[in-house]
Amino acid sequence: MSDLLKSGQTVHTESSQTPCTVEQLLGGGGQGEVYRANLAGQPVALKWYYSHSIQADPRQYERLEAAIHSGAPSDRFLWPIDIVSEPGIEGFGYVMPLRELQYKGFVDLMTRRIKPEPTFRALTTAGFELADGFFQLHTKGLCYRDISFGNVFFNPNTGDVLICDNDNVTINGDQEGGVMGTPRFIAPEIITEQARPSTQTDLYSLAVLLFYMLMIHHPLEGKKETEIKCLDAPAMNKLYGTEAVFIFDPKDNSNVPVRGYHDNALAFWPIYPQFLRELFTKAFTKGIQDPENGRVRESEWRGAMVNLRDSIIYCPHCGAENFYDPDVIKASGGKPNPCWSCQKEIRLPPRIRIDKNIIMLNHDTKLFPHHINVKLFDFSQPVAEVTRHPNDPNIWGIKNLMQEKWLCTTADNQVKDVEPGRSATMAVGTKINFGKAEGEIRL
């Protein structure tokens, strides 16, 4: 890094000539350097481009203007606020919101540098937020072009996500200039020069990112990778492009994971429910063979991540998070797999079925608006939570956190109102009418 700007140096926004003072170099990449800066008393991040980057992509300024004009798709994006420049300083840059310290890079997740390691609940929340964020971006007719774990950050405690490097976003279908993507995340059809970045190729990169996040491994790095003597450009073009094969392809075992090399994939894959494994299989079989029709949509990933989060159960012996898998329960006659961590038998908690969705009722379970209104995806305010009776710790209930009362019908057909702040006893066969949906408690 060359320190394009110096600490204490001031540049100005082009829209209002507001001064922006450089404070500290944060890092650099292929396009430029990023600094912590002060914009009229507010901490911001400032990215300043290398001159060779501007020369290589003369439409960068135009794309920045378009992004600033359109506004951020959601608050998950560290979106450009304004272009900055200064007479006597070559080039230009832009300011964006500053990433808060609790957000960590996905690279840290891949290298297991985050301690303690994120929970499955945090990871599934992050998966949902990524899918929803790119859904919001694509809905505006935009293409991100470079989805990878180098461009996203997450809070390992909550799963909240921030998406950066939004200066490369273009209108979907724009074929001129711009980045082509990050190696290992680039869609095969781009590698084989049959397509340029689009929302369809974004969907492939999103699937790779989600697989990386949950399996701590790449979906195409299996036996074929171990046979490569030198991972040069031609070898990478084969592995990730012309001869791309999913490591868990049910019809092609030419690229299976190899024990001792790909242990993360072998360990994590069987932990997850069948519905998620089927979605990843679709993404990296049909999604590679037929990019136009076979890709998994953002809406499918959103639903899958919410269902995955709702499927979490705790091992009563070691406390490890496991997942409720309806396919396993059906095949075994009601018995879940042993705990992946301690291999002891898991006792299932009660669960509530709302429409087609099943939510496990653990000690810390909360229901959110999307559970009782399928048109919403909202984790901001819970509408109900599992709670223990204040006088009898053996009695558990579901507490009403809404402003409206519920109608509760017990298994023996007794009907009562559950006022806000009160709880319905968690008993098998109890039905709760939430207003827009009805749930039934089961074992």
N, C-alpha and C positions, 0 to 999 in steps of 0.2 A: 504493500500500500504506500502511496506517495504523498498522502496528506495534501489533497488538492486545495483544501481550505485550512486556515490556521485558527487556533483558539483565539477568541476575541474579535475575529474578523466579522464584518457586518455585510449582509446582502439584503436586498429589498424585494418584497412581493411585487409582481407586475401589475396586479389589479388595483392595489391601493397604496403602493410604495411604503408599506409597513416594514420597519426594520426587523431583521432576523439575525441574531448574534450567535455565531458558532461557539460551542462550549467544549465538546469532546468528540473525538473520533470513536465511533462504535464498531465499524467494520467496513469491509469492502467486498466487491464481487466483480463479475465480468464487465458490468456496465459502469460502475462508479463506486463512490464511497458514501457511507451514511454517518451522519453526525447527530449528536444531541445538540439542540439549539434552543434559543429563547425567542419566541415570537410575541412581541408586545406583552411580555410578562408571563406567557404561557409556555410550558415545556413542549417541544415538538421534536420530531425527527426530520432531518434535512438530508436529502439525497442529491449529490452533485455528480454529473456525468463526466466520464473521461471524454476527451476530445475525439479519440478514435472511435468511441462508441457512437457519438453523434454523427460522425462522418459515415459510419457503416449503416446507420439507420436514420436517414434525414427526416422521416415522418414521426420521430419520437415526440417532438414538440407538439405536433398536431394531435397526436393521440392523448397527450397530457391535457391539452385544452378540452378535448372531447370528454375525457373522464371527469374533469373538474366540473364541466357544464352538466353532465348527467347526474352526478352525485353518487354516493355509495349505495350499493344494493341493500346493505343492512349494516348494523353497527359492528358486525364481525370483521369488516374490512378496514384496514389502515389505509384509507383512501386519500389520494392527492387532494390537498386543500387549495394550494396556489402554486404557481410557478415563481421561482426566485431567480434573480440575476443581478449583476453589478457591473457598471462600467469599469474597465480595466482588468476584469477577471474573465478569462476565457470560458465560454460555455454557459450552461444554466443548470438549474436543478429544480427541485420542488419540495414543499413541506407537507408533512402528513402527521397524524396523531402518533404520539410516542408510545411504544409498547411498555406496559407496566412490568415490573421486575418479576412478578409471580408467574409470568408466562415463559414457558421453556420451549426450546426448539424440538421438533420431532426427531432431529438427528440425535439429541440426547436420549430420547426414548429408544432409538435403534441400538445405541451403544450401551444401554443400561446404566447411564450415568445419573438418572433421576432416582434419588433415595428419599423416603421409601418408594418403591415402584408404584406407579398408578394402579388403582383398583380397576376391575372390569367395569364397574359403574362409571368411573371417570372416562375410560376409553370408549365405552358405548355412547356416552354423552358427547364426547368429542366427535365420534363418527357421525352421529346425528347432526351436529352443528356444521360439520364440513359438508355433508350432503345438502343440508338446507341452505347453507351459504352459497354454494355453487348453483343450487336451484334458483335462488333469488337473482344471481348474476345472469344466468342463462335466460331467465324470464324477461330480462330487460334487453334481450337480443345481443348480449355480449359474449365474447369468448375469452377465457383466461389465458390460454395458450401454454402455460408452463406450470401446471399443478405438480407439485413434488413436495417431499418433506422439508426441503430447504426454504419453502415459501409460506409455511404455516407454523404457528405457535399455539400452545395450549397450556391451560392451568392444570397441572397434574392432580390437584386436589378436587377440582370441580368438573373438569372436562371442557370448560369454556374455551372457545377457539378464536384466534385472530389470524387473518389472512393478509399477508403483506405483498410487496412487489407488484402492486396493481397498476404500475405505469406501463405494463406490457399488454394490458387488456385492450382488445379491439372489438369492433363490430363483427358479429359472426358473419362469415363469408368474405371478409376482407382478405384478399390474397396477396397483398403487397407488404413486403418488409416484415419486421417484427421477429421475435424469437420463435424458434421451432420447438422448444421444450428442453427438458433435462434428460440426459441419458438414463436409461432404465425405466423412465416414466413415459417416454414418447410412444405413441401408438404405432403398431407395426406398419400401418399403411403410410405413415409419414416416413418411416425408415426406408421403405421400399419405393418412396417417391411417387406413390399413387394418390396422395392427398396432402393438403396443408392443414395447419391447425384450425379447428372448428369446435363447435360444442360437442360433436360426436367424438372427436379425439380427446376432448376434455373428459368425457365420460370414462374412457379407457384409463386415463391418468388418475382419475378419482378412484377407480376400482383398485388400481395398483397401490395407491396411498392407503386406502382402507385395509387392504390385505397386509401391507407392511405394518400398519399400526396394530393389528390384532394378532398377526402371526410372527411379527419381528423377523420377517423374511420376504424375499421377492417371489412372486407367483410363477416366474419362469426359470428360476435358478435351481435346477435339479441335476440329474445325472449328466446331462449334456454339458453343464458348466464344468463338472469335474474332469471331463475328457478334453477340455481346452487347455493347451499348453501355454498359449500367450493370448490374453484377453485384449487383442488389438481391435481396431475398427472393423475389419472384415468379420472377426469372430463375434463381436457384439451385434453386428448387423444380422448374423444368422440367429444368434440366441434370442434376441429381442424383436426380430423382424421376419426374415424370410422363413425361418424354421422354428418359430415360436410355438412351444408346447407347454400347456399348464402342467405343473408338477403333480397335480391330483386329477388329471384328465382320466375319467373312468373308461375311455375307449382307446387310450394310447399310453402305454407305460414306458415309452422311450425316454421320459425325462423325470422319472420318479425321484423323490428326495433320497439322498444317500446318508445312512446313519454315520455319524462322525463328522459329516460336513454340513448337514442341513437339519440339525437336531431341533432347532426352534420350531420349524415347520412341522416336523414329526410329532413334537410334544403338544403344540397348540391346536392343530387341526382337529383332533378328536374331541377336544374339550367343548367345542361350540356345537349348538344344535344343528340338526340336519337342514332346517330351512335356510340357515346362513351359508352352510357349505354348498347347498344347491345354487344359491345366488352367485357365489364366487365361481362355481363351476361354469355357470352360464356366462359370466363376464369374461372368462378366459378360454372358452371354447367357441360358442356361438358369437361371442363378442369380438373374437379375433377373425373368425371365418366370414362373418357377415356384419361389418361395422355399422351399416345403416339400420339394420333391423334387430341385431342380436345384442346390442349393448344394454346393460342394466341402467335404468333411468334414475335420476336423483330421487324422485318420489319413492321408488322401490327401496333405495338405500335408507331413506328416512324412516319408512315403515319398518324395515328390518332392524334398524338400530334401536328404535323404540321398543319393538318386540323383544329384542335381545336384552335390553335393560330391564324390561318387565319380567324376564325369565330367570333373573339371578336368584339363587338360593344359597344358604350358608351351610357348610358342613358343621354338624353339631359337635364334632370331635376336635377339629383343628381350626375351624372358623373360616376356611378358605371359601371364596366365592366359586360356585358351580352354576350350571345352567339347567333349567327344566327343559327337557326335550320331549314334546308330545309323541314323536315317532318312536323314541326309546320306550316310553311308558306304554304305548300301544303294543309294541312288539314283545315286551317283557311281562305283560299282564299287570301293569301298575307299579313296577319297580324301577327306580332310576338307576343310572350307572353309579358305581362307587365313586367316592371323592377322588378327583384326579391328583390331589396333593397327598393324602394319607391312605388312600385306597380302602377306607372304611365305609360302611353302609350309610347312606344319607336318608334321613327321615324328611319327607316332604311336608312343608308348612301348608296351611289352608291356602286356597287361591280363589280369586273372584273372576268370573267370566262376564265380560261386558261386550255385547254383540259377539264378534268373532275373536276378540282379544282375551288372553288369559294373563292376569297379573298375579304374581306370587305375593302372598301377604306375609312378608317377613316383619320382624320387630321394627324395622326402620322404613317400611314401605310408605310412599306417599302417592296419591292419585292426583293427576293434573288435568287441566281442561280438555286436552285431547283424548283422555280416557272416556269422557262422557259426551264429547262432541267431536266426531271423527274429522271434522273440517278444520280443526285447530291443531297446531303443534306448538305447545306453549309449556315451558317448564318454569315460568317465572313465579307463579303463585299456586301452591297446592290447593286442591279442593277437598281433600280428605287425607287422613293419615291413620295408620295403625297405632293404637294406644292401649296401655294396660290399665285395668280398673284400679282406681286409687286405694281401694280397701281390700281387694282380693287379687293378688298378683297372678292367680291362675286364670283369670277371666280377661280376655282380650276383646277389643272392639275396634270399629272404624269410626273415627271422629269426624263430624261434619264441620268443615272449615268454610263452607259456602255461606252466603247471606240468605239463601232460601232453605226451607225445610225439606227433608226427604220423607218418603213414604216407605216404611219397612214392613215386610210380610214374612213372618217366621214359617218354619217348616210345617207347623200345625195350624197355619192360616190365621194366626193372630196378627192384626194390623195396628201399627202405631206410627205416630209422627216422630221424626228425629229432628229436633230443632237445631239451629246453628249453635255450635259449641258443645252439643251433646253427642253421644256415641250409640251406634247400633252394635249389639253383641255379635261377635264373630262366631256364628254357629252354622253348621252344615245345613244347606237347604234354605237359608235366609235369603230373601230377595230385597234389594234396595233400589227404589225408583229415584234416580238422581234428577229427574225432570226431563232431560233430553235422552236419557238412556237408562236401562235397567241392568243391574248386575246380580248374579247369583253366586253365593259362596259354596265352594265345593272342597272335597278332600281328594 
